[in-house]
Structures are given as C-alpha cells and as structure tokens.
Amino acid sequence: MNTALKERSELDEALAGAESRFAAANPKSRARHERAAAVLPAGHSRQTLYFAPFPLAIATGKGCRITDIDAHEYLNLVGDYAAGLFGQQCEPLQRAALEAMQAGISLSGPNTREVEFAEYISKRIPSMEQLRFCNSGSEACLFATLVARHATRRPKVLVFNGCYHGGFMIYGAVDPALSVPFALVKADYNDVEGTRAILRANANDIAAVLVEPVMGSGGAIPGTPEFLNMLREETRKLGVVLIFDEVMTSRLGPGGVQGLRGIRPDMTTLGKFWGGGFAFGAFGGSRELMRHLDVRSGGTLSQAGTFNNNVITMSAGLVGARDVYSPDACVRLNALGDQLREQLNELGRALKVGFQATGIGGVMNTQWSSGPITEPSAVLPVSATVRRLFQLEMIERGYYVAQRGMINLSLPMQESDLAGFVGAVRDFLMRYAASLRA
Ligand SMILES: Cc1ncc(COP(=O)(O)O)c(C=O)c1O
C-alpha cells in the first residue's frame, strides 16, 4: 500500500473507532433518535442539527455550556448556528420574556414594543429606514426579494454559489423542488469581473442581487471590499435592488457588516440573535422601497404573519440587542473571535498541516487546507472522513462543534474556555498530522 493510501485508511479506522466510542457513550441520545425517526423524518426538525451516526439530544444549558441527555457537558461552539449569541441562559432576556407574558400574549393588535424595537434597529442599521418583522431569516429573505421584484417589475434574482438565504431558497447545481420557483441567476462569490458581466448582460431582467456580505453557512468566507463595492456601484447604475442578507452577519459589527464596510445596501434582512432567543426575522430598506407595503400611500403589497409582532420576541429582542449585545459587547466578542481564529491558524502553520479557520469575528469555519479561501470551490474537496472524525473527537473531549466545521462564539465565553478548545485542536492535529499531510 502506498503511503497516502495507508495514511487515509488510518483515518478511516480512526473514524470507525470514534463512532463506536460515541455510540457506546450516548445510549440515551441513540434511543431518542430511533424513537424520533418514527414521527420526524430522519428523527429531527432541523437539517443542520443532524449528524451521523446520530445527533446528541441536549437536555439543558447554562452560560456557554450544554448538557446532553446522557449527562455529558460540552462547551457549545455550535452556538445555534450563530443565533445562540447570548448563551444558554441570559437573565435580562428571561425577565423581558416573562414580563411580556405576564402583561398578556396574543393581544390581537399592534403594540408599542414593536415600535420601540423597530426604532432601535433602524438607528443601529441606518439603511433600514423602515422595516417589517416576520418569523425567520428565511421569511425575511423571501419578503425582501418579493418587495424588490414588485418594485422593479423584473423577475430575476442574482445569487451566489454557496450562499444560503433560508430553507425556501436552496440552490446548487440543480435547484431542488422544495425551493420557491424564482428565476435565479447564479454567479461565483468574490468574482468581481464575472459578476459584473452577468449583471450587465441581464440588466433588464434582474430585480435584485441577494448576497451575504460574509458567506456564513457556505464556509465563513468574507466578501472582499472590491466585490461588495462593485455590487453597490453596478446595482446602483442598473436600477437593481441590492439586498444584504445579514441574518447571520449582523452580529459581526455594531451596525452589521454593512457598517464595518461602509456600504449602504437598498435592503437588509435580519434574523437569529435579534429575536433574543425567540423566532425572529426582519426585512427593511429605503422608504422608497418599503412604501410598497404601505396601503396608505398606494402600496399594494400585503405582508401577513400571525406572530410577526408577538410580544415575547419584540420584548426579548429589544432588550437583547440594546442592553446585552450593545456595540461595546459586540466589539469585545468579535475581538475574542479574531483572537481564536488567529490561534487556530497558527496551529496549522506551526504543525505544517493543511488546517485553518476562515471568517471574521465570532463566526468562523475550520477548513482542511492552507491556501487562501475566497469562494467555496477553493475549499479542497476534503473527504467527509476528516470532518466527521474532527467533530466526534472534539465532542469526546467536551467541545460541541458542527460537522461542517462552523464555530460560533457566545457572550458568556471567556479566553480560558477557548484556550481549552485550542489545546484540544492541537492534540487532534498532532495525533493525525501524518495522515492529514498525506
Ligand atoms: C445568511 C442566512 N440567511 C437566511 C437564513 C435563514 O434563517 P432562518 O433559519 O431563521 O430561517 C440563515 C440561517 O442560517 C442564514 O444564515
């Protein structure tokens, strides 16, 4: 057997061992999974929470730690895929939600909390001159796109390979049947000239460019300033609505990534942490675009949703963003993320293993290559073996990480928590260095 093959089969063997240790250590999670699979397809309610051989069922959480139903405790580095910014328990949010409940739910009318919250969001993200609430980031992206299509009377939407805008708009080489039937035009992320050419060629048909200013689920890949600036300039010239999907990235700076980059999109979508732990979505933009939702001035778009202004989300969301994730707290957490990413990158360099972490601030993704990564196709087609082995071995060491390698920090985390994680990664890289190099 040649050396590369031998090393690879060592990784396969290591994975088989890690899987059997995982199964032996988690009998209750396994039983829950088998029971769940009878009523929930694949045993779950959310695709990203599933991993093989079966996901851990989580019983409780406190600070930045969670405990599974087999009573193992973990540092929660999944961070609810960026929504879990406040950690597992946050007293001001609990108080806000409880007070709202005590004042009465399902009030069947507009409330003052939604006004206060909208005013605060608009102040923090000035491009959202007006906004509307909904119940998820997916809905927010859908509504924003519908507003843009209606306002421009054009059908198409330009999206980027590898970006994610919610469960209604999944796309890849083949658009799946469960997606909304929008005419999508696809370009490559960070491809300045290619995208410019596609935009110009389709100028009369494209309603909107929908883009994550940092690609999140696709691998925590930052949009370059040249790319984002080109999008701003070209869309302005062509009368195309530029929508920044900041569902995930708005936590990266006090005014989102648009604030960090000094770019004002026409529309923005929000989700995740803004709900203070509860289901949340919001979309907004210039008054000129949002007037289409205003029946008083001839707007003909009707946006509905039973829970859009529910008092629990409106109350917890405002307290979370204004009092807990203040601009100062935001800067601190993202500096901690930059420090962790640098430490992980240093491990890859020092050990001469193709390993790095991409992203900015407190949202990052581990990658199994050492070259620059500016779009998803630059991520080497790493065998699933390495990702799965890494995940199971981190879990074994007390660090709950996502199989895709995504890591999201939360406010209760301290440098000491992350130092332990860096140590665990160092152990892993040293143990498998020869196989990883091969
Ligand atoms: C960039 C982006 N847009 C939209 C969504 C969809 O949000 P939700 O899961 O709240 O529907 C997500 C979720 O991960 C996201 O990361």
PDBQT file of the ligand as one rigid body, heavy atoms in Angstrom, charges set to zero:
ROOT
HETATM    1  C1  LIG A 501     -27.489  34.116   5.795  1.00  0.00    +0.000 C 
HETATM    2  C2  LIG A 501     -28.733  33.429   6.205  1.00  0.00    +0.000 A 
HETATM    3  N1  LIG A 501     -29.895  33.799   5.639  1.00  0.00    +0.000 NA
HETATM    4  C3  LIG A 501     -31.064  33.225   5.994  1.00  0.00    +0.000 A 
HETATM    5  C4  LIG A 501     -31.100  32.222   6.933  1.00  0.00    +0.000 A 
HETATM    6  C5  LIG A 501     -32.397  31.583   7.314  1.00  0.00    +0.000 C 
HETATM    7  O1  LIG A 501     -32.767  31.954   8.614  1.00  0.00    +0.000 OA
HETATM    8  P1  LIG A 501     -33.774  31.040   9.440  1.00  0.00    +0.000 P 
HETATM    9  O2  LIG A 501     -33.070  29.781   9.763  1.00  0.00    +0.000 OA
HETATM   10  O3  LIG A 501     -34.116  31.879  10.645  1.00  0.00    +0.000 OA
HETATM   11  O4  LIG A 501     -34.963  30.827   8.579  1.00  0.00    +0.000 OA
HETATM   12  C6  LIG A 501     -29.916  31.798   7.542  1.00  0.00    +0.000 A 
HETATM   13  C7  LIG A 501     -29.908  30.704   8.526  1.00  0.00    +0.000 C 
HETATM   14  O5  LIG A 501     -28.916  30.115   8.853  1.00  0.00    +0.000 OA
HETATM   15  C8  LIG A 501     -28.706  32.416   7.157  1.00  0.00    +0.000 A 
HETATM   16  O6  LIG A 501     -27.533  32.047   7.699  1.00  0.00    +0.000 OA
ENDROOT
TORSDOF 0
